[in-house]
Amino acid sequence: MLQYGYSGGREISMIVAVVTACSSVAIAAMAYWINHHGELSRSLKRARIEWVSSQLKYLYGPLLILAETNEKAWSEYRRKYISPDSRGLDGNPHPTPEAVRWKIWVESVFAPTADKMREIITARGDLIIGGEMPQVILDFCAHAATYDALLADWEGADRGKSTLIRHPGSSLLSYIRESYSSLKEEQAILLMAAR
């Protein structure tokens, strides 16, 4: 009977050893999985922060500055030089001093700004929010491209001396402002969550 008890104790000891070993392996596996999952989650968050920051730094930030600057310049030009009773951008011939002034503004302000914006969009279009290029962006790039033809043939251009494709107007600035704002909000949330 002593021998039976002794043998049973060995079996219990072996069972305890196997359970302990299995528990250790299970705990190690769970710890690895939790650590791996946490690291994967942190990596995804870091990648999203970098992506949003790139969208702001390389695309929407520069576009917003240029679009706001251009809008301010256009508003001031219109306020100062285009009165409701003047002739000009409505398709009627500019009086000579206005035509000269308009050409200077197109050559030195409006066309260069449009060209810079088009270059940014062309170089960084992969950072556009969403799966497709927004129509307002395509419309603006088409407008910006027509400045080249207008300036190349200023004397032969139509009476209004404007681009063949019209600027998309306030919808462009609205799109850029809203996109920039939503990205800044997302960036703040992501940075707060990363802390």
C-alpha positions as CSV (number, residue, x, y, z in Angstrom):
1,M,0.0,0.0,0.0
2,L,2.9,2.3,0.6
3,Q,4.1,1.6,-2.8
4,Y,0.7,2.5,-4.3
5,G,0.6,5.8,-2.4
6,Y,4.1,6.6,-3.4
7,S,3.3,5.9,-7.1
8,G,0.1,8.1,-6.8
9,G,2.1,10.9,-5.4
10,R,4.5,10.7,-8.4
11,E,1.5,10.8,-10.8
12,I,0.1,13.9,-9.0
13,S,3.5,15.5,-9.1
14,M,3.8,14.8,-12.8
15,I,0.3,16.1,-13.4
16,V,1.1,19.3,-11.5
17,A,4.4,19.7,-13.4
18,V,2.6,19.2,-16.8
19,V,-0.2,21.7,-15.8
20,T,2.4,24.1,-14.6
21,A,4.4,23.8,-17.8
22,C,1.3,24.1,-19.9
23,S,0.1,27.1,-17.9
24,S,3.5,28.8,-18.4
25,V,3.4,28.2,-22.1
26,A,-0.2,29.5,-22.3
27,I,0.7,32.6,-20.3
28,A,3.8,33.2,-22.4
29,A,1.7,32.8,-25.6
30,M,-1.0,35.2,-24.3
31,A,1.6,37.7,-23.2
32,Y,3.2,37.5,-26.6
33,W,-0.1,37.9,-28.4
34,I,-1.2,40.9,-26.2
35,N,2.2,42.5,-26.7
36,H,2.2,41.9,-30.4
37,H,-1.4,43.2,-30.7
38,G,-0.5,46.3,-28.7
39,E,2.6,46.9,-30.8
40,L,0.6,46.4,-34.0
41,S,-2.0,48.9,-32.8
42,R,0.7,51.4,-31.8
43,S,2.3,51.0,-35.3
44,L,-1.0,51.6,-37.0
45,K,-1.6,54.7,-34.9
46,R,1.9,56.0,-35.6
47,A,1.4,55.4,-39.4
48,R,-2.0,57.2,-39.3
49,I,-0.4,60.2,-37.5
50,E,2.4,60.3,-40.1
51,W,-0.1,60.1,-43.0
52,V,-2.4,62.9,-41.6
53,S,0.7,65.0,-40.8
54,S,1.9,64.5,-44.4
55,Q,-1.4,65.5,-45.8
56,L,-1.3,68.7,-43.8
57,K,2.3,69.5,-44.3
58,Y,2.7,68.8,-48.0
59,L,-0.7,69.3,-49.5
60,Y,-3.5,71.0,-47.6
61,G,-1.4,73.4,-45.6
62,P,0.4,74.9,-48.6
63,L,-2.8,74.9,-50.6
64,L,-4.7,76.7,-47.8
65,I,-2.1,79.4,-47.5
66,L,-2.0,80.0,-51.3
67,A,-5.7,79.8,-51.8
68,E,-6.4,82.3,-48.9
69,T,-3.7,84.6,-50.2
70,N,-5.1,84.5,-53.7
71,E,-8.6,85.0,-52.4
72,K,-7.5,88.1,-50.4
73,A,-5.6,89.5,-53.4
74,W,-8.6,88.9,-55.7
75,S,-11.0,90.5,-53.3
76,E,-8.8,93.6,-52.9
77,Y,-8.3,93.8,-56.6
78,R,-12.0,93.6,-57.3
79,R,-12.8,96.1,-54.5
80,K,-10.2,98.6,-55.6
81,Y,-10.3,98.3,-59.4
82,I,-13.6,96.9,-60.5
83,S,-16.5,99.1,-59.7
84,P,-20.0,98.0,-60.7
85,D,-20.1,100.6,-63.4
86,S,-16.6,99.9,-64.8
87,R,-16.0,97.8,-67.8
88,G,-13.5,95.0,-67.7
89,L,-13.8,91.4,-66.5
90,D,-17.4,91.2,-67.8
91,G,-16.2,90.6,-71.4
92,N,-16.1,94.3,-72.5
93,P,-12.8,95.8,-73.4
94,H,-10.7,97.2,-70.6
95,P,-9.8,100.8,-70.8
96,T,-6.1,101.0,-71.5
97,P,-4.8,101.7,-67.9
98,E,-7.1,99.0,-66.5
99,A,-5.9,96.5,-69.2
100,V,-2.3,97.2,-68.3
101,R,-3.1,96.8,-64.5
102,W,-5.0,93.6,-65.1
103,K,-2.1,92.1,-67.1
104,I,0.3,93.0,-64.3
105,W,-1.9,91.3,-61.7
106,V,-2.4,88.2,-63.9
107,E,1.3,87.9,-64.6
108,S,2.6,88.6,-61.1
109,V,-0.2,87.4,-58.7
110,F,-3.0,85.3,-60.1
111,A,-1.1,83.1,-62.6
112,P,1.9,82.3,-60.4
113,T,-0.3,81.5,-57.4
114,A,-2.4,79.2,-59.6
115,D,0.7,77.5,-61.0
116,K,2.2,76.9,-57.5
117,M,-1.1,75.4,-56.4
118,R,-1.3,73.2,-59.5
119,E,2.3,72.0,-58.9
120,I,1.5,71.1,-55.3
121,I,-1.6,69.1,-56.4
122,T,0.3,67.4,-59.2
123,A,3.2,66.5,-56.9
124,R,1.2,65.5,-53.9
125,G,-2.1,64.4,-55.3
126,D,-1.7,61.0,-53.6
127,L,-2.4,62.8,-50.3
128,I,-5.9,63.9,-51.3
129,I,-8.6,62.8,-48.9
130,G,-10.8,60.0,-50.2
131,G,-10.5,57.6,-53.0
132,E,-11.0,59.9,-55.9
133,M,-9.7,63.3,-57.0
134,P,-12.4,65.9,-56.2
135,Q,-14.0,67.6,-59.2
136,V,-13.3,71.0,-57.8
137,I,-9.6,70.2,-57.7
138,L,-9.7,69.0,-61.3
139,D,-11.6,72.1,-62.4
140,F,-9.0,74.3,-60.7
141,C,-6.1,72.6,-62.3
142,A,-7.7,73.0,-65.7
143,H,-8.2,76.7,-65.0
144,A,-4.6,77.1,-63.9
145,A,-3.3,75.4,-67.0
146,T,-5.2,77.9,-69.2
147,Y,-3.1,80.8,-67.8
148,D,-0.2,79.6,-69.8
149,A,-2.1,80.1,-73.1
150,L,-3.6,83.4,-71.9
151,L,-0.2,84.8,-71.1
152,A,1.5,83.4,-74.2
153,D,-1.1,85.2,-76.5
154,W,-2.2,88.1,-74.4
155,E,-2.7,90.5,-77.3
156,G,-4.6,87.9,-79.3
157,A,-6.7,86.8,-76.3
158,D,-10.4,87.5,-76.1
159,R,-11.6,90.9,-75.1
160,G,-12.0,90.0,-71.4
161,K,-8.4,88.7,-71.1
162,S,-9.5,85.9,-68.9
163,T,-8.7,82.2,-68.9
164,L,-10.6,79.9,-71.1
165,I,-11.7,77.8,-68.2
166,R,-13.1,79.8,-65.3
167,H,-11.9,79.5,-61.7
168,P,-14.2,77.2,-59.6
169,G,-14.8,80.1,-57.3
170,S,-15.5,79.8,-53.6
171,S,-16.1,76.1,-53.8
172,L,-12.3,75.6,-54.1
173,L,-11.5,77.6,-51.0
174,S,-14.3,75.9,-49.1
175,Y,-13.0,72.5,-50.0
176,I,-9.5,73.3,-49.0
177,R,-10.6,75.0,-45.7
178,E,-12.9,72.1,-44.7
179,S,-10.3,69.5,-45.6
180,Y,-7.5,71.3,-43.6
181,S,-9.8,71.7,-40.6
182,S,-11.0,68.1,-40.6
183,L,-7.4,66.9,-40.8
184,K,-6.2,69.2,-38.0
185,E,-9.0,67.8,-35.8
186,E,-8.1,64.2,-36.6
187,Q,-4.4,65.0,-36.0
188,A,-5.2,66.4,-32.6
189,I,-7.3,63.4,-31.6
190,L,-4.6,61.0,-32.8
191,L,-1.9,62.8,-31.0
192,M,-4.0,62.9,-27.8
193,A,-4.7,59.1,-28.1
194,A,-0.9,58.5,-28.6
195,R,-0.1,60.0,-25.3
